[in-house]
Amino acid sequence: MMIAIMAVIMSGGMLTGLLANASAPAQERDAAAHRTSLLPPGDPSNSTRMDDRTRITGDITPKSVVAGPGGTVIANNMMYSHSSTLYDAETLELTATVSDEVDLSEFGFEDRAGATQGAPVEAVFSPDGAYAYVSQYRLKGPGAGAKATDDCTNGDAIGNSAVYRLNLASGQWDQVIEVGRVPKFISLSPDGSIALVSNWCDSSVSVVDLDEGVETSQIPVDSAPRGSVVLPDNRTAYVTAMYADELYKLDLVTGESELVLETGRKPRHLVLSPDASRMYLTESGSDRLLELDPATGEVLREAETGREPRSMTISPDGLALYVVNYYANTVSKFDTETMEEIQTVEVGQNPIGVTYEPTQRRIWVANYAGSIDVFDDTTRAEEMM
């Protein structure tokens, strides 16, 4: 008990937060208690700093990097390398390279026999870590339709794409789920039953029943949907419309969408705090980080970032956010209690993805130009040189 108390005292920001909670409403106190219960072994994440970088290279052009719950990390190498690469979180060793090429006739698309090439964009792990669901920017092969591009100039002629499911035990794709045109971000409901997929060129999001492996509906939003989160009720979600500068709230059961916030330029990524009491949004065109109320979408606080913040990740205790700054070639660490930037470190060229790997307490950064940087995040701030 004394060790736990001393850990709180050594993180001044946490102590201030606990004192302030003495007069907080019961709901806020319960949320704070829940967040404290999520603390992993070691110091609070806002009291540590990123250190001891290791750089991973190879035949990779990572668009994203995502850590699973069981010590596996996946990087998705899109159309430049056409693969998803898997790494051991402890040793940092490459454990598998999975080609994005499939024969769709083997997955129920009988009229599309032959080689089809994908383009892995983003991934999300099932809650048990047995599977990784990977969005494919486009499919290139029999029956694919016109070429897919970010400007969507080929419109309805672009063919629908898919989400592939990777079986971690076999290292093979074992399911293909058709979604909309140019799917990008993918998020899961907390209970693992639903996937939400942003269809960039359809201005919609696909709702996918993962038990059945099928898209059940598409919910319209606006231009260039990107980041999304699903709340603990497994029904309410938020999604950014990046080129419309808008944030939408969705009802995944009724299919209704509601504009809740007109944002700054290019709202890109969303992250939910572990206790779901806060939501964070990067505005890549405004160089801003916003803290939002998930109940209403209301802006609570904001902070400046480096140039063009893209993806972010949050620590398991909810006390630190890590934001990659694409044109600054840096990753910034923010203290969520104060919304202050507490560290900035240089990374490789064009950092675009970032994930917190919980089993080793490391930060993985995907650099689109061809590398992954891995930082230890256990060094106490006072021990940094």
DAVEN-V856811 format. One record per residue. N is the residue number from 1. RES is the residue in one small letter. OMEGA is omega in whole degrees, -180 to 180 (NA if undefined). Layout:
N_RES_OMEGA, N_RES_OMEGA
This chain:
1_m_-179, 2_m_179, 3_i_180, 4_a_179, 5_i_-179, 6_m_179, 7_a_178, 8_v_-178, 9_i_-178, 10_m_175, 11_s_-174, 12_g_-179, 13_g_180, 14_m_-180, 15_l_178, 16_t_-180, 17_g_-179, 18_l_177, 19_l_179, 20_a_-178, 21_n_-178, 22_a_-179, 23_s_-177, 24_a_174, 25_p_-176, 26_a_-179, 27_q_179, 28_e_178, 29_r_178, 30_d_179, 31_a_179, 32_a_178, 33_a_179, 34_h_-180, 35_r_179, 36_t_-180, 37_s_-179, 38_l_-178, 39_l_175, 40_p_176, 41_p_179, 42_g_-177, 43_d_174, 44_p_-172, 45_s_177, 46_n_177, 47_s_180, 48_t_-179, 49_r_177, 50_m_-174, 51_d_172, 52_d_-178, 53_r_169, 54_t_180, 55_r_177, 56_i_178, 57_t_-178, 58_g_180, 59_d_-177, 60_i_171, 61_t_-166, 62_p_173, 63_k_-180, 64_s_174, 65_v_-174, 66_v_178, 67_a_175, 68_g_-177, 69_p_-172, 70_g_176, 71_g_175, 72_t_176, 73_v_179, 74_i_172, 75_a_-176, 76_n_-165, 77_n_168, 78_m_-170, 79_m_179, 80_y_178, 81_s_174, 82_h_179, 83_s_165, 84_s_-179, 85_t_-178, 86_l_-177, 87_y_173, 88_d_-174, 89_a_-179, 90_e_-175, 91_t_-176, 92_l_-178, 93_e_173, 94_l_-179, 95_t_179, 96_a_170, 97_t_-175, 98_v_179, 99_s_178, 100_d_-179, 101_e_178, 102_v_168, 103_d_-173, 104_l_179, 105_s_178, 106_e_-178, 107_f_175, 108_g_179, 109_f_-170, 110_e_-178, 111_d_-178, 112_r_179, 113_a_-179, 114_g_-176, 115_a_173, 116_t_-179, 117_q_177, 118_g_177, 119_a_-172, 120_p_-178, 121_v_-176, 122_e_-180, 123_a_171, 124_v_-179, 125_f_170, 126_s_-177, 127_p_-180, 128_d_178, 129_g_-178, 130_a_-176, 131_y_169, 132_a_177, 133_y_-173, 134_v_177, 135_s_-180, 136_q_-176, 137_y_177, 138_r_174, 139_l_-179, 140_k_-178, 141_g_-178, 142_p_177, 143_g_-172, 144_a_-176, 145_g_-176, 146_a_-178, 147_k_178, 148_a_177, 149_t_-179, 150_d_-180, 151_d_174, 152_c_-175, 153_t_-180, 154_n_171, 155_g_-176, 156_d_178, 157_a_175, 158_i_180, 159_g_173, 160_n_177, 161_s_-170, 162_a_167, 163_v_175, 164_y_173, 165_r_179, 166_l_175, 167_n_-175, 168_l_-179, 169_a_-178, 170_s_-176, 171_g_-177, 172_q_170, 173_w_-179, 174_d_179, 175_q_174, 176_v_-178, 177_i_-180, 178_e_175, 179_v_-176, 180_g_-177, 181_r_178, 182_v_176, 183_p_180, 184_k_-174, 185_f_177, 186_i_177, 187_s_-179, 188_l_171, 189_s_-178, 190_p_179, 191_d_176, 192_g_-177, 193_s_-174, 194_i_169, 195_a_175, 196_l_-173, 197_v_-179, 198_s_179, 199_n_-172, 200_w_-175, 201_c_176, 202_d_-176, 203_s_-178, 204_s_171, 205_v_177, 206_s_171, 207_v_-174, 208_v_173, 209_d_-174, 210_l_176, 211_d_-180, 212_e_-179, 213_g_-179, 214_v_171, 215_e_-179, 216_t_179, 217_s_169, 218_q_-179, 219_i_-179, 220_p_172, 221_v_178, 222_d_-168, 223_s_172, 224_a_175, 225_p_-177, 226_r_-173, 227_g_179, 228_s_171, 229_v_174, 230_v_-176, 231_l_-175, 232_p_177, 233_d_179, 234_n_-178, 235_r_-178, 236_t_-180, 237_a_172, 238_y_177, 239_v_177, 240_t_169, 241_a_-164, 242_m_-177, 243_y_176, 244_a_-177, 245_d_-175, 246_e_173, 247_l_-178, 248_y_172, 249_k_-174, 250_l_168, 251_d_-173, 252_l_179, 253_v_-179, 254_t_-178, 255_g_-180, 256_e_175, 257_s_-177, 258_e_174, 259_l_-177, 260_v_-178, 261_l_167, 262_e_-171, 263_t_166, 264_g_-173, 265_r_172, 266_k_173, 267_p_-169, 268_r_-169, 269_h_177, 270_l_174, 271_v_178, 272_l_176, 273_s_-177, 274_p_179, 275_d_177, 276_a_178, 277_s_-179, 278_r_176, 279_m_-176, 280_y_-175, 281_l_172, 282_t_172, 283_e_-172, 284_s_179, 285_g_-179, 286_s_-179, 287_d_-179, 288_r_172, 289_l_-180, 290_l_169, 291_e_-174, 292_l_172, 293_d_-178, 294_p_180, 295_a_-173, 296_t_-172, 297_g_-179, 298_e_177, 299_v_180, 300_l_180, 301_r_177, 302_e_179, 303_a_175, 304_e_178, 305_t_169, 306_g_-175, 307_r_179, 308_e_174, 309_p_180, 310_r_-177, 311_s_176, 312_m_176, 313_t_-178, 314_i_179, 315_s_-179, 316_p_177, 317_d_176, 318_g_-174, 319_l_-179, 320_a_173, 321_l_-180, 322_y_-172, 323_v_176, 324_v_-178, 325_n_-166, 326_y_-177, 327_y_177, 328_a_-177, 329_n_-180, 330_t_167, 331_v_-178, 332_s_176, 333_k_-179, 334_f_172, 335_d_-176, 336_t_177, 337_e_-177, 338_t_-172, 339_m_177, 340_e_174, 341_e_-177, 342_i_177, 343_q_172, 344_t_179, 345_v_178, 346_e_178, 347_v_180, 348_g_-175, 349_q_176, 350_n_175, 351_p_-173, 352_i_179, 353_g_179, 354_v_178, 355_t_174, 356_y_179, 357_e_-168, 358_p_-175, 359_t_180, 360_q_-177, 361_r_180, 362_r_176, 363_i_178, 364_w_-179, 365_v_178, 366_a_177, 367_n_-171, 368_y_-177, 369_a_173, 370_g_178, 371_s_173, 372_i_176, 373_d_180, 374_v_-179, 375_f_166, 376_d_-179, 377_d_-179, 378_t_-179, 379_t_179, 380_r_-176, 381_a_-177, 382_e_-180, 383_e_180, 384_m_180, 385_m_NA
